[in-house]
Amino acid sequence: MSQWRSPALAVLSTYPPTPCGLATFAAALTEGLSAIGIRDVGVVRSAVDDSRSDDMRVVALLRPGSTSSRLAVARRVNAYECLLLQHEYGIYGGPDGSEVLDLLDEVEIPVVTTLHTVSLRPTASQRRILERIVDSSAAVVTMTETASARLESGYDIDRNKISTIVHGATVPRTLGSPPVSDEPTFLTWGLLGPGKGIEWVIDALGELKARGLSARYVVAGRTHPRVLENDGEAYREMLMARAERLGVADAVEFDPSYRPLGSLLDLIERSTCVVLPYDSDDQITSGVLVDAIAAGRPVIATRFPHAEEILADGAGLLVGHAAPQHLAEAMERVITDRRLVANMSLVAASMAPSYRWAAVAADYADLAARVANPAYASQRVSPLASTAAFGGTASFGGGQ
């Protein structure tokens, strides 16, 4: 067996202090790579603003619309042995982020692309871009089997390039501990904006009140920057007015502060159940969902693909979209059935180890080693990616 060696890795993505889920993912993955002993990791940050990162691993800045920036980034990236590209439409400039294709034309090293969105109903432009990205990549990663199957069946791509590696999460030391608060507390967190479905939870609280049941609902997170730029705080203000109108304003707490990881984990520990009432039925990946499971908390979620997949073993309850009556029924079960909550928490806690960032980063390092050195292609050689050690769940070739 050849001795395993991780190649020098470049990571291209949005990155803190940019406030978005993709940036958070990239930072956690980068930290995970460093934590498992990958010493040569360089981050190329895609950013349209003038904010600066104080992370010493950031080696270059990609500015959408800038040819000179793109060429400089390509030269910097080509000094590494493999590029881990995080893809989402719209973050690389051009219609649907098409400028990423120009960059890939300049990249000479193998590319592993993580697809954060695989749309069920893509536009012609989105389909063309995604297919070209896959064609330019040595391997592509999806984070759910649903996304893998959708990519195989809905796009003209080489299925042998697909690997499935789960979305990572920080597993707290207090995994499985009961909620800090004795009062039933439901939690939704993340960047705020239309489509989050928070209004349906507020409506459900109104129904619970009519049934003589009470609970606390915490909505944590800043308004999404793009929403704030276009509409200000209109969505948050609508939610507050709705709660007031239904007589449940005293049960709803809006926390607009930015919470670092430790503070967020503390907030999750104080919750009885996480609620993800998203309106979209096309969401294949939810970092919030994974974080909730990794913290051992049960989840109530609408039937979006990632929730249907991850909650299938009993870690939560699924409800219809825009259906406050279904939400109220599920929330009532959480409030009144302690055995159900305990069982869901046990299932979530049993799943948590497979989402540790160390396991996820090790799977990425192993895949990068494979594409960077064909000698590794026929064997799984990374000691860091051992499922016995970390509980990783990567699969290679067609996502099977």
C-alpha positions in Angstrom: 0.0 0.0 0.0 1.3 3.4 -0.9 1.9 5.7 2.1 -0.8 8.3 2.4 0.1 12.0 2.1 -2.4 14.8 2.0 -1.8 17.2 -0.9 -1.4 20.9 -0.4 -5.0 22.2 -0.6 -6.6 25.4 -1.7 -10.2 26.3 -0.7 -12.2 28.7 -2.8 -15.4 30.1 -1.3 -17.0 33.0 0.4 -15.4 33.2 3.8 -15.8 35.1 7.1 -16.4 37.8 7.9 -19.0 37.5 5.0 -22.2 36.5 6.9 -23.5 33.5 4.9 -23.9 29.8 5.4 -21.4 29.0 2.6 -18.7 31.1 4.4 -19.4 29.4 7.7 -19.1 26.0 6.0 -15.8 26.9 4.3 -14.4 28.2 7.6 -15.4 25.1 9.5 -14.0 22.8 6.8 -10.8 24.7 6.7 -10.5 24.5 10.5 -11.3 20.8 10.3 -8.5 20.2 7.8 -6.1 22.0 10.0 -7.3 20.0 13.1 -6.6 16.7 11.5 -3.0 17.7 10.6 -3.3 19.1 7.1 -0.7 21.8 7.3 -0.7 23.4 3.8 -4.2 24.8 3.4 -4.8 28.2 1.7 -8.1 30.0 1.4 -9.1 32.1 -1.6 -12.0 34.3 -0.4 -14.6 35.4 -2.9 -16.0 38.7 -1.7 -17.7 41.8 -3.2 -17.2 44.0 -0.2 -14.1 45.6 1.4 -14.2 43.6 4.6 -11.0 41.9 5.6 -10.4 38.5 7.1 -7.9 38.1 9.9 -7.5 34.4 9.2 -3.9 33.9 8.3 -4.9 31.0 5.9 -6.5 33.5 3.5 -4.0 33.8 0.7 -5.9 35.6 -2.0 -9.1 37.5 -2.7 -11.4 36.9 -5.7 -13.5 39.9 -6.7 -16.4 39.2 -9.0 -16.2 41.1 -12.3 -12.4 41.6 -12.0 -10.3 39.9 -14.7 -7.0 40.8 -13.0 -8.3 39.3 -9.8 -9.3 36.1 -11.5 -5.9 35.7 -13.2 -4.1 36.4 -10.0 -6.2 33.9 -8.1 -5.6 31.2 -10.7 -1.8 31.7 -10.4 -2.0 31.4 -6.6 -4.3 28.3 -6.8 -2.0 26.6 -9.2 0.8 26.6 -6.6 -1.3 24.0 -4.7 -2.0 20.4 -5.6 -5.8 20.3 -5.4 -8.5 22.9 -5.2 -11.6 22.4 -3.0 -14.2 24.6 -4.7 -17.4 25.5 -2.9 -20.1 26.2 -5.5 -23.3 28.2 -5.1 -25.0 30.2 -7.8 -24.4 33.9 -7.7 -21.2 34.2 -5.6 -18.6 34.3 -8.4 -19.9 37.1 -10.6 -21.7 37.0 -13.9 -25.2 35.7 -14.5 -25.8 32.7 -12.2 -22.1 33.0 -11.1 -20.9 32.1 -14.6 -17.5 33.7 -14.0 -16.5 30.6 -12.1 -16.2 28.9 -15.5 -13.6 31.4 -16.6 -11.6 30.7 -13.5 -11.8 27.0 -14.0 -10.4 27.5 -17.5 -7.2 28.9 -15.8 -6.9 26.3 -13.1 -4.3 23.6 -13.9 -4.6 21.4 -10.8 -7.3 18.9 -10.0 -10.5 20.4 -8.6 -13.0 18.8 -6.1 -16.2 20.8 -6.3 -18.8 20.7 -3.5 -22.2 21.4 -4.9 -24.3 23.3 -2.3 -27.3 23.5 -4.6 -28.5 20.9 -7.1 -31.8 22.4 -8.3 -34.7 20.1 -9.2 -35.9 22.8 -11.7 -32.8 24.6 -12.9 -32.9 27.3 -15.5 -31.1 26.6 -18.8 -28.3 28.8 -17.6 -28.0 27.1 -14.3 -28.0 23.6 -15.9 -25.3 24.6 -18.4 -23.1 26.1 -15.7 -23.4 23.1 -13.4 -22.7 20.6 -16.1 -19.6 22.6 -17.2 -18.4 22.7 -13.6 -18.7 19.0 -13.2 -16.9 18.5 -16.5 -14.0 20.7 -15.3 -13.8 18.9 -11.9 -11.9 15.7 -11.1 -14.6 15.0 -8.5 -17.8 16.5 -7.2 -19.3 16.2 -3.8 -22.9 16.3 -2.8 -23.9 16.2 0.9 -27.0 14.1 0.6 -28.0 11.0 -1.3 -31.0 13.0 -2.6 -28.7 15.5 -4.2 -26.5 12.7 -5.6 -29.5 11.0 -7.2 -30.9 14.3 -8.5 -27.5 15.1 -10.1 -27.3 11.7 -11.8 -30.8 11.7 -13.2 -31.3 15.4 -14.0 -28.0 16.5 -15.5 -25.7 15.4 -18.3 -22.7 14.6 -16.2 -20.2 11.7 -15.5 -21.8 9.9 -12.5 -18.5 8.3 -11.7 -17.2 11.7 -10.5 -19.8 11.9 -7.7 -19.0 11.3 -4.0 -21.3 11.9 -1.1 -19.8 13.5 2.0 -22.1 14.7 4.7 -22.3 18.3 5.9 -20.2 18.7 9.0 -21.2 20.1 12.4 -19.6 21.0 15.7 -20.6 18.3 18.2 -20.9 19.8 21.7 -19.2 18.2 24.7 -22.5 18.1 26.4 -24.1 16.0 23.7 -27.4 14.5 24.9 -27.8 16.7 27.9 -31.4 17.8 28.6 -32.5 21.3 27.9 -31.4 23.9 30.3 -34.8 25.5 30.4 -37.8 23.7 32.0 -40.2 25.6 29.9 -40.9 24.1 26.4 -38.7 26.1 24.1 -38.6 26.0 20.4 -35.7 27.5 18.4 -35.2 28.7 14.8 -31.9 30.3 13.9 -30.1 31.5 10.8 -30.1 34.5 8.5 -33.7 35.9 8.5 -35.7 36.6 5.4 -38.9 35.6 3.4 -39.0 31.9 2.8 -37.9 30.9 6.4 -41.5 30.2 7.2 -41.3 31.7 10.7 -44.8 33.2 10.3 -46.2 29.6 10.3 -44.7 28.9 13.7 -46.2 32.1 15.0 -49.6 31.1 13.7 -49.1 27.7 15.3 -48.4 29.4 18.7 -51.7 31.1 18.3 -53.4 27.7 17.8 -51.6 26.2 20.8 -52.8 29.2 22.9 -56.3 28.4 21.9 -55.8 24.9 23.1 -54.5 26.1 26.5 -50.9 25.2 25.8 -48.0 27.6 26.0 -44.4 27.5 24.9 -41.5 29.9 24.2 -40.2 30.5 20.7 -36.8 32.0 20.0 -36.0 33.4 16.6 -32.2 34.0 16.5 -30.3 35.6 13.7 -29.6 38.8 11.8 -31.6 39.7 8.7 -29.9 38.4 5.5 -27.7 41.2 4.1 -29.4 41.1 0.7 -32.8 41.2 2.2 -31.7 44.0 4.5 -30.4 46.0 1.5 -33.5 45.6 -0.5 -36.3 45.5 2.1 -34.8 46.6 5.4 -36.4 44.8 8.4 -39.8 44.5 6.8 -39.9 40.7 7.3 -39.0 40.8 10.9 -41.4 43.7 11.5 -44.2 41.7 9.9 -43.4 38.7 12.1 -43.5 40.9 15.2 -46.8 42.5 14.2 -48.3 39.0 13.5 -47.3 37.8 16.9 -48.9 40.9 18.5 -52.1 40.4 16.5 -52.4 36.7 17.6 -51.7 37.5 21.2 -48.5 35.5 21.4 -45.9 38.4 21.3 -44.9 37.6 24.9 -44.0 34.0 23.8 -41.8 35.0 20.9 -38.3 36.3 21.4 -36.4 37.9 18.5 -32.6 37.8 19.0 -30.9 39.7 16.1 -27.4 39.5 17.5 -24.6 37.7 15.9 -23.6 34.6 17.9 -20.2 33.0 17.8 -20.1 29.2 18.0 -19.9 28.9 21.7 -22.9 31.2 22.2 -24.9 29.4 19.5 -24.3 26.0 21.2 -25.5 27.5 24.5 -28.6 28.7 22.8 -29.3 25.2 21.3 -28.7 23.6 24.7 -31.5 25.8 26.1 -34.0 24.6 23.5 -36.3 21.7 23.7 -36.7 21.3 20.0 -35.4 23.0 16.8 -38.0 24.1 14.2 -37.2 24.5 10.5 -40.5 25.7 8.9 -38.9 26.5 5.5 -41.2 27.2 2.6 -38.9 25.7 -0.1 -39.5 22.0 -1.1 -36.2 22.1 -3.0 -33.6 22.5 -0.2 -31.1 19.6 -0.4 -28.8 20.8 2.3 -29.4 22.6 5.6 -26.5 23.3 7.9 -28.9 24.3 10.6 -30.5 20.9 10.4 -27.2 19.2 10.8 -26.1 21.4 13.7 -29.4 20.6 15.5 -28.9 16.9 15.1 -25.2 17.1 16.1 -26.3 18.8 19.3 -28.7 16.0 20.0 -31.8 18.1 19.7 -35.1 16.8 18.1 -36.3 18.7 15.0 -39.6 19.7 13.6 -39.2 20.4 9.9 -41.2 20.9 6.7 -40.8 18.2 4.1 -37.7 19.5 2.2 -35.4 16.9 0.8 -32.6 17.1 3.4 -35.1 16.9 6.3 -36.8 13.9 4.8 -33.5 12.1 4.4 -31.9 13.0 7.8 -35.0 12.6 10.0 -36.1 9.2 8.5 -34.7 7.3 11.4 -36.7 9.1 14.0 -34.8 12.2 15.1 -37.7 14.5 14.4 -41.1 15.1 13.0 -42.0 16.2 9.4 -44.9 18.5 8.6 -46.4 20.1 5.5 -45.3 23.4 4.1 -47.1 26.6 5.1 -49.3 24.5 7.4 -49.6 26.0 10.9 -52.1 23.4 12.0 -49.6 20.6 11.3 -46.9 22.6 13.1 -49.2 23.1 16.0 -49.9 19.4 16.2 -46.2 18.5 16.1 -45.3 21.2 18.7 -48.1 19.9 21.0 -46.6 16.4 20.8 -43.2 17.9 21.9 -44.8 19.8 24.7 -46.9 17.0 26.1 -45.0 13.8 25.3 -41.6 13.7 27.2 -40.9 10.1 26.1 -41.2 11.1 22.5 -38.8 14.0 23.0 -36.3 11.7 24.8 -36.4 9.1 22.1 -35.9 11.6 19.3 -33.0 13.1 21.3 -31.4 9.7 21.6 -31.7 9.1 17.9 -30.2 12.5 17.1 -27.3 12.0 19.6 -26.5 8.6 18.0 -26.2 10.2 14.6 -24.0 13.1 15.9 -20.5 11.5 15.6 -20.8 11.0 11.9 -21.1 14.8 11.4 -18.0 15.8 13.3 -15.9 18.2 11.2 -12.8 16.0 11.8 -14.6 13.1 10.0 -15.8 15.3 7.2 -12.5 17.0 6.7 -10.8 13.6 6.7 -13.1 12.4 3.9 -12.3 15.6 1.8 -8.6 15.1 2.4 -8.8 11.5 1.3 -10.7 12.4 -1.8 -8.3 15.2 -2.6 -5.4 12.7 -2.3 -7.1 10.4 -4.7 -7.6 12.9 -7.5 -4.2 14.6 -6.9 -2.3 11.3 -7.2 -3.8 8.5 -9.4 -1.7 6.0 -7.5 -4.2 6.3 -4.7 -7.3 5.9 -6.9 -7.8 2.1 -6.3 -7.7 2.1 -2.5 -9.0 4.1 0.5 -5.7 5.0 2.1 -6.2 7.9 4.4 -5.8 6.9 8.1 -7.6 10.1 8.9 -10.7 9.1 7.0 -11.2 5.8 8.9 -14.9 5.3 9.6 -13.9 3.3 12.7 -12.1 6.4 14.1 -14.5 9.1 13.0 -17.7 7.6 11.8 -17.4 9.2 8.3 -19.9 8.4 5.6 -18.2 9.1 2.3 -19.0 6.9 -0.7 -17.1 6.9 -3.9 -18.4 6.4 -7.5 -21.9 7.3 -8.3 -22.7 8.2 -4.7 -23.8 4.6 -3.8 
